[in-house]
Amino acid sequence: MEIYKSHMTIKKTKKISRRRKRIYIQLKDDNINSFEYVIKCLMTICGHNYYQAHQCALLTHNNKICNITSGFQPEIINTYMQFVKSGLTVGMSTNKNFKI
C-alpha cells in the first residue's frame, strides 16, 4: 500500500500594516513671499508661536526646504490646502528626511 503525500500549497500572506503613515508638510523656499508673511501664515495655520515660525522661515531660507508640520491623512490634507490657498510653496512627503 502506497501512501501519497498531498502537495499542499501554503500561501504566505503578507501582514497588512494597519498603522497609518505620518505625512510631513514641507515648506519650500520660493523667494516671492516675505519673511513676515511666511511667519504670519505659520502662526495662523500651524499654531506656531513667533519664535517657532521665525526659525522655520530661516531654515527654509537657508536650506531651501523645512518640515513645518506632520500628521495623518484626513487632518493634514486640510492644513496642506490652507498653505496652498495662502500662496506658499509646500510639498507633502511620508519621509521625515527630505532630499532637495
Buried (B, 14 or more C-beta within 10 A) or exposed (E): EEEEEEEEEEEEEEEEEEEEEBBBBBBBBEEEBEEEBBBBBBBEBBEBEEEBBBBBBBBBEEEEBBBBBBBEEEEBBEBBEBBEEBEBBBEBBEEEEBEE
